[in-house]
Amino acid sequence: MKKHFGLTIRIICLCLAVLLPAGVASCKKAKVQTGEVDQNLTSEELDIRGSILFTVDNSAATEEMMAGVRAVAGAFMSDYPNTRVRVEGSNRSTFAARISSGDIGDVFWCDENDVCNYHFNHQALMPLDSYIKPLNIDMGDVYTGAIECGKYDGRLYMVPRNIGLVTLMYNADILEAEGIRFDNSVATDWETFKGYCRQVTHISEDGVVEQAGLSIRLWWDVIWQMFFRAYGGEWVDQKNHRITITDSAEVMRGIQEMYDGVMEGWLFPLGQSFSGDLAHKFSKIPNSDDNFTKVAFLNCISFTYLDAYGKMYDDVNVEWDFCPFPAFENHTVSAGATGYVVYNRTSNPNAAAALALYFLTEHGQRAYHGQLGGDVPLLHSLAEDDFWKNKSSLWEDKNYAAFVSYTENTRPATVIVQCPFEVRDVLSNEKMTALWNSILSGRVDIQSGFERMQQQANEKWALIAN
């Protein structure tokens, strides 16, 4: 009997080993690091040493972008000679599984949505704010709009590597043909900007828009938040855990501006589905980013992909440049960022935290953004420098200042850092696209459509609060 019992136990253990590999692997992970350090320590007293695995998302990375990461690793090891950093590329789709198995890098890449997922669902991230003072990080030099993208529950989990402000590209040839001269170094006020857009819009006798003023994505949280706040309203009340879109006359006024622009024909709603009269109206404007020959001002772009956009214009000999997004009565600028987090099971928390936070130092920013694959530095002190503006010698005269303009007006570009992810799902880009499709096709009016969205979001939030 004892023999059979022992055999049964061994079989059960074997089955568990086969069926639960993640659980077994989890047992091998280091203890959870709290990220708390003595605020009286200096960086020397932290004893920053040892080996670090630095995991970078390579799903869309170019060699130039990877070169930027390697440059950061090299500069870090130079400043901290007792450390060794090994850079590895890995597709972000594998990160969740690697977190579960415990073999993700001590420091790894994230965007705002990933930070939320890995923090709340995986409990995998180490807070980093306790290291800021000992490492002598000058937070006054860091753009607030970037740093807020990595915060949850008031604590810093993701260190941004860049800042991405909403900007516009514009077709200078269209504006010149219409006799429009404007100062691209400042944000044109919204009413004046609307006048430009109306002036360049050409509509044929049969109601077809042959050339439009502005092409933007109404459904993108980066864009709609600026319209929702345009006249002093707020779409979210974080203190009372409510979405307040239709509760605010000011928010609804911003939404009406979006709708009226489309109906008048000067605002092309990029990425929307058209039917009926609207399909006829916009039949000559390509529903893609290459519609710049038919549109004066183009949806904001990421500086990372500047080379692709710039070449599109150059290939058809169109003169182009950048300008800040126009200024509403309540001037806010959406700002986003991606960056790096520290795995809270790292066996080397001091060195891992120092590497992540190195992106908030001048040495780290110069190393990363000095590469061809870099982006916009997130320090005030580097805004006027030229080292990050080297995408192409052909474009040295472009208005790069647009990418670091009005940083004092920045607000987080993503919904996920402002309300729970269950609520964010109701306001997702996909849901917003579907709502705008219904509104523009006439199946639902603005008020009732957004009332329903607000109700669904608040029902979710109430369940969470309870």
PANU-835566 format. One record per residue: x, y, z of N, C-alpha, C in turn; residue in three letters. Coordinates in steps of 0.05 Angstrom, whole numbers, plus 5000, padded with zeros to 4 digits. Atoms other than C-alpha are relative to their C-alpha. Layout:
<rs>
XYZXYZXYZALA/...
</rs>
This chain:
<rs>
501749765000500050005000501750255000MET/498249774999505650495019501550044974LYS/498649985026509250324954498350134979LYS/501849885020503150484912499550305006HIS/500549724992501951134952502350174991PHE/497649855008509151364940500150044970GLY/500049985029508551214866498050204990LEU/502149815007502151604862500950295004THR/499049744994505352204895502050104979ILE/497949925020511252194846498650064973ARG/501549955025506352154787498750275001ILE/501349744997502452754813502150224998ILE/498049795001508853154823501050034971CYS/499049995028511152974752498050154983LEU/502149865015504453204724500050305005CYS/499949724993504853854762502350144987LEU/497649885012511853974735499550054971ALA/500549975028509353874664497950214995VAL/502249835004502854254671500450295009LEU/499749744988505254844712502950114998LEU/497349915003511955064683500450285010PRO/499749724991510555804698500350015030ALA/499950004971509355644771502749915010GLY/497350114992515855244776502150224995VAL/498149805006519655794741499950235020ALA/500449784981516656304788501549965025SER/498650064976519855944846502950084999CYS/497249945004526656114817500550305000LYS/499749715001525356864815501050115027LYS/499049874975528757324865497650125015ALA/502149884984524757654920499150264988LYS/501149755011520358244904501550245013VAL/498649764992524258894908498050235005GLN/501949794994520559474941500750264986THR/499249755012524660024908500550225020GLY/499549804980525560384974502950015008GLU/497249974991532360664991500250245019VAL/499649794981535061125045500550264984ASP/499849755015534161845020502650165007GLN/497549874993540662055054502449894986ASN/497750125014544961605011500750164975LEU/499149895026549061854952500249774980THR/499750215020549961474887502449825006SER/497650164993556861254911499349805022GLU/500750174977553860974975498049794992GLU/501950215009548560594936501549754990LEU/498350225009554360154911498849884974ASP/501150085025551960104839502049844985ILE/498150185013555359504809498549754991ARG/501150255008554058834776498950004971GLY/501050045028550858564712497050054998SER/502849945005544258794682499349914972ILE/501150075027540158504625498050224992LEU/501649775010537059064584498449914976PHE/501750115021531158814543498550234985THR/501149795017529059254485498049884980VAL/502050105020522859174441501250044972ASP/498949985026525459014372498049934978ASN/502150075019518758884338499950194976SER/500049815022519359524297502650175001ALA/497549844997526459744314501749984975ALA/498149995021531359964262502849975013THR/497350034989538859864269500950265013GLU/499349744988539460614283498850025028GLU/501349994974534460554340501549825021MET/498650184982538159964370502850125007MET/497449874995544660354363499850215022ALA/500549814979541660894407500049875028GLY/500250144974540160384462502849915008VAL/497350094994547160094457501850245009ARG/498449764992550060804462499450075029ALA/500749944972546160904527501449805019VAL/498750204984548860244554503050065003ALA/497149944999555960444536500650245018GLY/499649764983555361134568499549935029ALA/500650084972552260824631502449855012PHE/497850154989557960334639502550175003MET/497749824996562960894629499750175025SER/500549844976559661304684499949825025ASP/500150204978558760674728501849774992TYR/498150205010565060264713499849735013PRO/500350274987563159704761497649854990ASN/502450135011557059524719500649884973THR/499950125027556059094658497149984990ARG/502750005012549959184613500049834975VAL/500350165025547858664562497350074988ARG/502449925014542858924511499049774983VAL/501250215016538058424480497550124987GLU/502549935013532558534429498049775003GLY/502150204997525958174440497350134992SER/502649895008518958254411498250045024ASN/501749934977514258594460497849805005ARG/502250204997509058054448500949775019SER/499050214982513557584489500450095029THR/499249894974514358044549498349885023PHE/501750104978508357804590500849725008ALA/499150284994510557074584502750005014ALA/497449994988517657264601499950105029ARG/500449904973515357644662499149765018ILE/501050234985511557024685502149795006SER/497950204997517556574674502450115015SER/497949884985522257064707502550054985GLY/497649965015527157144650500050264984ASP/500049745013525357854628502450155010ILE/497749854992530958364631499550155027GLY/500249844975532458734696498750274993ASP/501249755010530559354656498849934973VAL/501150075026525759294597498150234991PHE/501649795014521759724548497149985006TRP/502949994995514559944559498850254986CYS/501549765005509260424534498050035023ASP/501849944978503860724578498049775006GLU/502050224997498860154566501449765013ASN/498550234989504159624581500650055030ASP/499449944972506059974646497649935017VAL/502550064985498859934669499649705003CYS/500450295000498359194650502049865019ASN/497950144985505058984681499950085030TYR/500249924972503759384744497649885014HIS/502450094987496559204759499449704997PHE/500750285005495758524727502249805006ASN/497850184995502658234736501550065025HIS/498549914976505058614797503049964997GLN/497350075008511858604763501950245000ALA/498349775003514559314767500950125027LEU/498949874976519059654819499750304997MET/500149705001517460384836502850115001PRO/497349895004523260834820500450275013LEU/499849734991521761504853501950035024ASP/498349984976525661334917503050034992SER/497249985009532061314875500750274989TYR/499549745013531262014846501950175015ILE/498349834984534462394903502849895003LYS/497250104997540361924917501650014974PRO/498649995026541961914842500350284990LEU/499749725006541662674841498850074972ASN/501449955024536662694784498650275002ILE/501249734999534463414768497349984987ASP/502750035011526963324760498950264989MET/500849755010526164064748500750044970GLY/499249985027529563964681498549814981ASP/501550205015524863404659497250114993VAL/502749915008518563574619497949845016TYR/502050134984512663434664498249824984THR/501850165017508363174607501149734994GLY/498850265005513362614595500049835025ALA/499750164976514462404667497349905010ILE/502650084991506962374681499049744986GLU/500850245015506261824628500849745014CYS/499050254987509961334673499149985029GLY/500950004972506261474739497349865003LYS/502650114991500861064773499950015030TYR/500449984971498061164842502150195012ASP/498249804990502761764849502949915000GLY/497350095000509061344839501049964972ARG/498850025026513961314781500849714995LEU/499250275008514460634747501449994974TYR/498650005026516460794676501650264997MET/498449775006522261264661499850064970VAL/500249945029520861614594502750034988PRO/497549965014526261604542499950244981ARG/500449785019523262174500497550155008ASN/502649874997517462654496498850024972ILE/501449985025512362634440497750195002GLY/502149795000508363274431498449994974LEU/501749985024502563354383501150244984VAL/499249795019505063744323498549954974THR/501150045027502763844251502250034980LEU/498449945024506263784185498250154981MET/501749855018503964254132501250024972TYR/499349985028504064314057500350304994ASN/499449715004507464994046499150094973ALA/500849925027505764983972497150084999ASP/502949935000498264973985499650275014ILE/500449754986498765544035501050244984LEU/498949785016503165963989498150064977GLU/501849965023498265853931497650165008ALA/502349854990492766143975500850275012GLU/499149744989497066733997500150015030GLY/500050024970497366494070502950015010ILE/497549994986503366704111499549985030ARG/500450024971503766484183502649935014PHE/497550044984508966434238499949715011ASP/500050284992510565694247501449955027ASN/498650034974514465824311498150035024SER/502049974979508065964351497549854993VAL/502550145004501465614360497950214991ALA/502049825010496365974316497449965016THR/502450044985489966114354497949864983ASP/501750185014484365644335498250144980TRP/501849865018479666154303501550094975GLU/498349935023485266414258500749764983THR/499450255013487265704242497749904984PHE/502450095015480165524222499750174975LYS/500249835023480266124176501949914978GLY/498150105020486465854141498949744987TYR/501050265011483265164134497750044981CYS/502249955017476965444105500950134974ARG/499049865024480865884057501249814979GLN/498650185019484865304027498249774991VAL/501850225007478864834023498550064974THR/501349975025476164733953497849794998HIS/502350185003469264433943498750054973ILE/501149985027466464293874497050065001SER/502849935001459564483851498249775009GLU/501650224992457063783864500649915029ASP/499650054971459463813937502349825007GLY/497750174994465963413931502450185009VAL/497649854990471963663972502449914984VAL/497650075017477863693925502650075014GLU/497649934983482664003976498950095027GLN/501049944973481764054051502250145016ALA/498149854984484964454106501549835020GLY/498850154978486363954161499249704999LEU/500550294999486963194166500949895027SER/499350104974486662904236498249765007ILE/501450234990484362284273498250085024ARG/501949924979478062484313500049805022LEU/500450224981478061804348502549965018TRP/497550064986485261824374500050165026TRP/500049864975485861994448501950235001ASP/498149785001491862424433498750254989VAL/501349775013487362874391497550095015ILE/502649924990480462854422500250135028TRP/499749874974482963044491500550304998GLN/499549715003485463714466497450154993MET/502649885007478663864435498149995024PHE/501750024976475063624498500650215021PHE/499149804980479164104540500250284988ARG/499549755015479164664488498850255012ALA/501449774990474365114524499849995031TYR/499950004970476064964597498649775013GLY/501350234989472164324606501949775006GLY/498550244995474663654633498349764995GLU/501650245007472462974608500149795023TRP/499750194978474662614672500350155026VAL/499849904973473762754746501249785016ASP/498550224987479162324778499349995030GLN/500549994971477462554849497449855007LYS/502650124994470162324845499549754982ASN/500150245016471561744797497650004980HIS/502149975020467161974740501150104973ARG/499649885026467362104665497950214997ILE/501849774999464262784653499850134972THR/500049895027463962864577497550174995ILE/502549855006456563064569499150165023THR/500649834977456263364639501150284996ASP/498649755004460663924613499250134974SER/500749855024458064444564502550074985ALA/497549935013465264634550501149774984GLU/499150245014467163924531498349964975VAL/501850045023461063864485500550224979MET/499349795020463064524452502449924984ARG/497750095014469764224435499349784980GLY/500950225017466363604406498550124976ILE/501549875022461764054365501950124980GLN/498149895019467864394335501149784981GLU/499150225017470363724310497949934979MET/502250085018463663544280499550214979TYR/500649785019462464224248502150014978ASP/497949995019469264204215499749794978GLY/500450215019467663544182497750064982VAL/502449945016460763764160500550224980MET/499449785018463564404130501949914978GLU/498250115021468763984092502950085003GLY/497249934998475164324115501649825018TRP/498750194982476663794168499549714989LEU/500250285010478063094139500549815024PHE/499850184977476762554192501549754993PRO/498350225009482562084179499349755016LEU/500450264988481161354192497149935006GLY/502850064996473561404194498749874975GLN/501550125022468561014152497950194991SER/501949815011464161424106497749854986PHE/502250115015457361284077498250244991SER/501949805008451961674040501350264990GLY/499149745009453062414030502950065007ASP/497349964992459562414069502049854983LEU/498350155018462561874026500450154973ALA/499849845025460962303965501750255005HIS/498649754994463662933998503149965000LYS/497150054997470562624014501149804980PHE/499350215018471062163954502750054986SER/497549945013477262523927502350045019LYS/497849974980481262553992500849725009ILE/499250274991485361914005499849985031PRO/500450054971483661624074502549875011ASN/497450114990490961524092501950245004SER/498149794994497061914114501350124976ASP/498849895024499262014043498150194985ASP/501949825013493562514030501150295001ASN/498849734996498363104041499950184975PHE/500249835023497863333969497250124997THR/502849905001490363443980499350155026LYS/500649894974490863714052502250195008VAL/498049804993494364334078501549925026ALA/498850074975495564104150499449705006PHE/500250294996496863374168500249935030LEU/500050124974495462974231502849995013ASN/497550024986500962974284501549744994CYS/498450245005506662484273502049975022ILE/497850054981512062164315502650084987SER/497449925011518962444306501649764991PHE/498650245007521461734302499649934970THR/500650075027518061654234500250244981TYR/499749765016519962344208501249944973LEU/498750065026524462044154498049904980ASP/501950115018518661664124498150214990ALA/501849785008513962264124501450204983TYR/498649805015519162744100500649914971GLY/499450115027520962294041497549994983LYS/502549995016513662254021499650274987MET/500249735011513463004012502250054979TYR/497749945018520363033980499749854973ASP/500250165024518762483930498250124979ASP/501849875020513262903898500650304999VAL/499049725001517163563906498050205012ASN/501849824985512363863957501650135022VAL/498649864978515264394003498449965026GLU/501450064975513564234076501650095024TRP/498649934975515164394148498149925023ASP/501650054976512564324220498950255012PHE/500949784984508464764264498649885025CYS/501450104977505464704334497049964994PRO/502950035003498264464340498750265008PHE/501249744994493665074341499050025029PRO/500749954972491865384408497050075003ALA/502849944993484765344434500050215023PHE/500249814977482165824488501449895024GLU/498550144979484665314539502249844986ASN/497950125017491365144507501449775015HIS/498650244990493564434524501249864976THR/498650155020498363994485500349715010VAL/499750284992497863234488502949924998SER/497250095000504462914506500049705008ALA/499750294995506262174504502949935003GLY/497250094997512461774519500049705003ALA/499450284994515161074518502650005016THR/497550004983520860854564500649735011GLY/498950254989523760344610499149975030TYR/500850074973521659994674502049805012VAL/498350194986525159564726498349775010VAL/501350254991522958844738500449985031TYR/499750004971521458794813501149745011ASN/498650244991524658104816502950014993ARG/497249985006531358364795501749945024THR/498250054978537158134837502050235004SER/498149784999540758784825498450274998ASN/501949775002535659344841501450274997PRO/498749745001540659914851501050064972ASN/498949965027544159824784497750024979ALA/502249995019537559694748498550275001ALA/501349744996534360324777501750224988ALA/498249795011540460734759500050004970ALA/500150015029540260484687497450124989LEU/502649895010532860644678500050305003ALA/500149714995533561334710502250154986LEU/497949875016539761464668498950154976TYR/501349865022534861674614499150285008PHE/500749744991533262284657502550185004LEU/497549844997540562524656500950104972THR/499049895025544062944604501749794985GLU/498350215014549162384589498249794987HIS/501850205012543561884578498550104976GLY/501649895022539462344534501850064975GLN/498249955022545462544492500849744986ARG/499350265011547461824483497849884982ALA/502350125015540561594461499250164976TYR/501249835021538162184419502150104980HIS/497949935019544962304386500249814977GLY/500050195022543761694343497950074979GLN/502049945021539961724277497249905007LEU/502550114992534561304309498850125025GLY/501049884976533561764368497450154997GLY/502549875000527762194385500350285012ASP/499849744988526162844421500849995029VAL/499150014972530062944486497950125019PRO/502149914982525863054548501050195022LEU/498949814982530263564583499850284989LEU/500149725008529064314580502750094990HIS/497349905006536564424578501049924973SER/499050105025537364044513498250084976LEU/501949945021531664344473501350154977ALA/498849835021536064844435502449864986GLU/497750145011541664344421499349884973ASP/500450105027542564074350500549694998ASP/499150285002544963364367497749814993PHE/502250185004537963064363498550064974TRP/501449925024535963404298501449914975LYS/498350085022540262994252498749784983ASN/501350215017534962574215501050004972LYS/499049995027537462824149501250284996SER/498749755006542263364125498250164980SER/501849865019536863534073498050175015LEU/502249874986532263784128501050175023TRP/498849854978536864214171498550265005GLU/501449754997532464824160497149975010ASP/502750044991526064504186499650105028LYS/500849884975522364774246499949795022ASN/500050214979524564254298499150115027TYR/500949884975522764744353497149935006ALA/502850074996515464524343499849765018ALA/500150254984517263864378500550055029PHE/499449944972519264214442498650275007VAL/501449754994514264794441497749965019SER/502350004982509164944495500049765019TYR/499850234982511764394540498750065027THR/501449934974508864774600497049964998GLU/502950055004501964644570499349714997ASN/500450285006502763894565498249865020THR/501750184984497663394590500449724989ARG/499550285010498162624585498349944976PRO/501450065025496362384516498349755002ALA/501550254999493661704537498050005023THR/502250024980487261554575500849835024VAL/499550204980490260984614501350115025ILE/498849894977494161434661498150185016VAL/501949824988487861814680497549865011GLN/502250154989482761274695500649704998CYS/499450295001482560514707499749884972PRO/499950115027483860074648497349894991PHE/502750095008476759794651498450234989GLU/501449765011474160504640501350084974VAL/498549935025479560634588498949844977ARG/501050175022476760044548497550114987ASP/502449885010470160404541500650244982VAL/499249775015473861014514502349944981LEU/497750085017478760624471499850124973SER/499949895027480860854402497949854983ASN/501950165016476660284373497150095006GLU/502749914993470360494412499550284990LYS/500449725009471461224395499750014970MET/500350015029472261054321497249924993THR/502750105005465760664322497950215006ALA/501949794993462161234357500050224979LEU/499949795021464561754307498949904974TRP/501250115025462661294249497050025002ASN/503049984997455561274277499150284999SER/500849725000455362024288500250124972ILE/499649885027458162204219498149884979LEU/501950135018453461714185497250075006SER/502749914993447462014220498449805016GLY/501450214985445661384259499450085029ARG/500349914972446361744326500950305001VAL/499249724998446862474346502350025021ASP/497749964982452862764385499249965029ILE/500750014972449262844451499449725010GLN/500850274991446062154456502349804997SER/497850195003452261804429502050025022GLY/498149964979456962104480498849955028PHE/501450074975451762034535500249715006GLU/499950294997451561294523502949915008ARG/497250064993459261254524500650075028MET/499549914973459561654588498649815021GLN/501450184982454261214621501449735003GLN/498650254999457860574603502650025016GLN/497549974985464460844629499550035030ALA/500549964971461461074695498849755013ASN/500950254989457960414705502449825007GLU/497550164995464760074699501450115025LYS/498549884978467960574747498649965027TRP/501550044975462360494798500549725010ALA/499550284991463459734799502749985013LEU/497350014989470859834811500150145028ILE/500049854975469660354866498649845022ALA/501550154980464759884901501449745008ASN/
</rs>
